[in-house]
Amino acid sequence: MKEHEMGIPPLFRCPISLDLFKDPVTLCTGQTYDRSSIEKWLSCGNSTCPVTMQKLHDSSIVPNTTLRHLIDRWIQINYSKGYDLDCFQTVDDSFVVLKHNLLSKEPTLETKVEALEKVVALSEDLPFENCPLIQLDFFQMVVELALENAVEENLMFVEKALVCGLKLLPFSDLATLNMLKEDESKFTNFLFLFEKGTFIIKKSLCHFISAISSSLQLKELTSMLGKSKILIQQLLHHIDNKLDGFEESIKALSALSSVEENRKVIAKENAVKSLITYIVSAPKCQYISLFALVMAMKTIETLLVVESAKEEVLDHPNGVTEIVKMVFRVSSDNAASESAVNCLIILCQDFKDVREKAICCGILTKLLLLLQSQCNGRTKNKARMLLKLLRSMCNGDQK
């Protein structure tokens, strides 16, 4: 029977070799390793614990007899069930050395960048190969390295570290990112990188924001990010000026808007105005732009629970007109239609001027075309609701 079919408990594996312990011994740090692996590590001149990277004030090793007995018992049970316990793959301990080199203060920054490039290359084969990248928690390490080196002269290193982090992100524990909430200096450096970082750094941070906002474990952190005026202003700056990565900025802004308490802060920074201006000028044929348009429209819909956001639509010279256009657009899958219809339902209920302008812009024709299209049933139901609302309100206005 193969190793992965036997389900070897993680605690029974040596952190260096990742093989089943044969002779477990414990260091003064409390970490346990296989004797042969840790002796090899120490004989190479290393004076730190491979997992924690703590300096060893005592290099003695103590046999872990309790763990040894547990493993022996586990082997006996599995042997009695017919498992073949002789076939174990040996994993190269270069992963531990790679981690040590990244954490050590001795290598130059250029050497560390090369090490990060190697990690990026190794991560391409996840999750089927190179699992030590996850087991040794390279994700937390590279994110911390990026935030701890957030100074202008180290931006190349930070860029590579964040790219590396994104590669590992799908296979890692997102709760690790709570370090931003727990360490004020890390949060400050996160904002600094948004202001002073390269376009690749800013795009990477936007991806991290989207991932953070999607996790229930990180709701408090999402709220913390969404209440940062500096961060919101930077995102809107990218959108307003269509800087490289502005699509990622729209997605990040949309993600932060998913938390209710963030919406007033985001709306107060004139986000709706920026998003409408983007919709007006965005190319309507490119796939990436279409995705960004949908996200922009959904974000406007989310923010319209805030009164100041409604006023921004009314005050924008193209506000109502652009939303009406998004209800039905030829040569698109009308993915933004439902959000556009929902926006108009909200606005038409509150403002007579919006009802009149929407009708002048051809909303009735757009809704009828939408009802005849291949859009989903929910969108069609919303379209019928808006038609009914406009008709009843028009009759009321005439009385």
Secondary structure, 3 states (H helix, E strand, C coil): CCHHHHCCCHHHECCCCCCECCCEEECCCCCEEEHHHHHHHHHCCCCECCCCCCECCCCCCEECHHHHHHHHHHHHHHHHCCCCCCCCCCCCCHHHHHHHHHHCCCCCHHHHHHHHHHHHHHHCCCCCCCCHHHHCCHHHHHHHHHHHCCCHHHHHHHHHHHHHHHHHHHHCCHHHHHHHHHCHHHHHHHHHHHHHCCHHHHHHHHHHHHHHHCCHHHHHHHHHHHCCHHHHHHHHHHHHCCCCCHHHHHHHHHHHCCCHHHHHHHHHCCHHHHHHHHHHHCCCCCHHHHHHHHHHHHHHHHHCCCHHHHHHHHHCCCHHHHHHHHHCCCCCCCCCHHHHHHHHHHHHHHCHHHHHHHHHCCHHHHHHHHHHCCCCHHHHHHHHHHHHHHHHHHHHHHC
